[in-house]
Amino acid sequence: MDIPNTAKNFGLQDSELRKLLSKLIRQSNHKRRQIAEEMSRLTGLHISERMLNDWTSEYHRSARFPAFLIEPFCQAIRNDELQRRLVSERLRELIDLGEKAERLLKRSRR
């Protein structure tokens, strides 16, 4: 499906998401099996290593990463980059501002 130019400014496209998922998995220092097991534990659903492989593969275009698994995925790899990439620039700025405020409060309490 061709994506209109106006839509390209919103969110991640399919191949970008697959690449990002692969990158985050590699950076996590966890095996795919471990990530799948942790996601299964968090969701109560069966998530397999093969499912992770299909969601990251350019050859399995019909296998799409379900949006409801974004949070459990981020928890399993202990990285919220995927969640941050999916929110708007304005929300990312608000998150950054909140994190800066939190650091300042922690410093002032020392």
C-alpha atoms as one frame of an Amber mdcrd trajectory, in Angstrom:
protein
   0.000   0.000   0.000   1.374   3.406  -0.951   1.354   5.864   1.898   0.421
   9.440   1.005   3.173  11.990   1.620   1.120  13.664   4.341   0.889  10.379
   6.290   4.656   9.863   6.232   5.029  12.617   8.818   3.108  10.609  11.419
   4.526   7.647  13.300   6.781   4.870  12.153   6.311   3.135   8.837   6.303
  -0.674   8.743   9.945  -1.187   7.752  11.112   1.481  10.228   9.246  -0.262
  13.041  10.748  -3.644  12.136  14.247  -2.141  12.098  13.687  -0.333  15.389
  12.365  -3.487  17.084  15.426  -5.412  15.831  17.793  -2.707  17.032  16.181
  -2.535  20.463  16.310  -6.310  20.827  20.026  -6.336  19.936  20.758  -3.493
  22.362  18.867  -5.168  25.186  21.449  -7.924  25.693  18.547 -10.369  26.129
  17.888 -13.320  23.892  14.680 -13.166  21.874  13.449 -16.205  23.782  13.912
 -14.336  27.078  12.072 -11.282  25.749   9.197 -13.437  24.506   8.974 -15.222
  27.856   8.921 -11.938  29.766   6.267 -10.480  27.448   4.229 -13.650  27.965
   4.551 -13.296  31.724   3.532  -9.637  31.616   0.528 -10.140  29.326  -0.656
 -13.614  30.237  -0.555 -14.427  26.508   1.663 -16.892  24.679   4.325 -14.898
  22.849   7.016 -16.931  21.150  10.483 -16.243  19.849   9.132 -17.032  16.384
   6.537 -14.268  16.756   9.299 -11.788  17.599  11.237 -13.031  14.578   8.227
 -12.549  12.298   7.492  -9.054  13.658  11.061  -7.969  12.891  11.432  -9.723
   9.540  11.183  -7.799   6.265  10.030 -11.070   4.646   6.987 -11.588   6.873
   5.081  -8.437   5.947   1.760  -9.943   7.025   3.056 -10.310  10.601   2.481
  -6.939  12.252   3.604  -5.994  15.751   0.414  -5.424  17.799   0.145  -1.994
  19.399  -1.064  -3.458  22.707   2.315  -5.193  23.086   4.358  -1.978  22.958
   4.398  -1.462  26.717   5.174  -5.100  27.624   7.908  -5.145  24.964   9.498
  -2.006  26.432   9.282  -3.466  29.930  10.828  -6.758  28.792  13.825  -5.043
  27.197  13.971  -2.350  29.914  14.001   0.458  27.361  11.232   2.930  26.504
  12.638   4.181  23.190   9.820   2.555  21.192   7.168   4.274  23.308   8.950
   7.606  22.964   9.208   7.265  19.182   5.462   6.766  18.925   4.388   9.915
  20.763   4.310  13.365  19.220   7.219  15.789  19.436   5.209  17.906  21.895
   4.682  14.950  24.223   8.364  13.962  23.967   9.286  17.501  25.014   6.912
  17.268  27.981   8.421  13.926  29.022  11.925  15.401  28.754  10.852  18.409
  30.818   9.350  16.151  33.490  12.520  14.070  33.640  14.659  17.208  33.990
  12.409  18.443  36.802  12.690  15.056  38.530  16.508  15.190  38.360  16.523
  18.719  39.779  14.249  17.690  42.655  16.457  14.712  43.466  19.546  16.950
  43.506  17.869  19.512  45.751  16.931  16.812  48.291  20.553  15.724  48.796
